[in-house]
């Protein structure tokens, strides 16, 4: 621990900031993709459902790291333009995790009671109005806990970009390791950093969930004390992260 | 740019080597993850607080930190403590350990899903603790969670290219090496990307079918 000089600590803190930025931007892009694809997968036209389903299956089927390599190495050669590494990473992460998120959006929207949609029709709302004013506000609180799990997966996924030379925490750790010649202290430190980030994100999402539930007149659920994630009681529900 | 089919055919021998290593790593780490996950899940139900608490803390920590960093940790730190494994073994341990914390949750859900009456019946029959677990609880719990465990096999398949970063020549590792020798990066990467979909998509269809059969 003592071998990490202030200059090297600064390197790690810079990396921490890059990781944070990556997480926020990718989450924003991912959320947009998830909403669009998730709603498109319930669309009444089969062609829209088919196209969005194909997108989902492709991104769910392929490995995030392989896709990242494609964005970094194949895109410049194939189309002749190259993204700044940071944005290439955001693009890759946003598209991949957006695909996973679309399943959460689709599930939550499908879980809203059919009577609510019928009420929308009875009030002669257009489908868009009914979605915006009736269905989504009720689906939103249901989405937050699984989205939190996904957000942590995304945070963990940002470590992959260090392989491609983006200066995040893991990249900083490599540099520190090379400088000090010791691996144990620096890797312990950054593992703790990731864990703290995940913890902070979880707390933030809990607040969001409490507000969202209060908005439709529900109390937040009780949870195990130490647990960062929503754990499901149904044995059948798979992970939201990898396969889902 | 032009798509070069000859690069694809040049890559093929390496690609098959990579597929073999990927499947090998996957099979071994699945075994580690399933076995260790069960250990975690049972330890979390231990009557002793000194067992339960550290296990919960460790699994939460491992689950919420990146696999990539854990792999680097194992790969660089263990040799400092005079424990040396090959890259593949390190990768298998890392991948298996990381996903064991996920499968632990799956097992936990399965065990929680076994009705309380089953535990009480075991007590009433005066079964020893080991027999309660092996003959009564686990057979019922595991049957229900097979599809969920299968999902994690697919997830592990998709995280297996991470072990290329510690020098294992699985599919992605082979593609990188081929690209750095021939400067043809696109073709091998696309081949590998398609290979993942070709393996993962039928697997997930199979799992959905299995889920319909097993869970009612």
Interface residues (C-beta under 8 A of the other chain):
Chain A: X57 X58 X60 X61 X62 X63 X64 X65 X66 X67 X69 X70 X73 X74 X77 X78 X79 X80 X152 X155 X156 X157 X158 X159 X160 X162 X163 X170 X173 X174 X177 X182 X183 X184 X187 X188 X190 X191 X194 X195 X198 X199 X226 X227 X228 X229 X231 X232 X233 X234 X235 X236 X237 X238 X239 X241 X242 X243 X244
Chain B: X1 X56 X57 X60 X61 X63 X64 X65 X66 X67 X68 X69 X70 X72 X73 X76 X77 X80 X81 X102 X105 X106 X108 X109 X110 X112 X113 X141 X144 X145 X147 X148 X151 X152 X153 X154 X155 X156 X157 X158 X159 X160 X161 X162 X164 X165 X172 X175 X176 X179 X185 X186 X189 X190 X192 X193 X196 X197 X200 X201 X204 X207 X211 X215
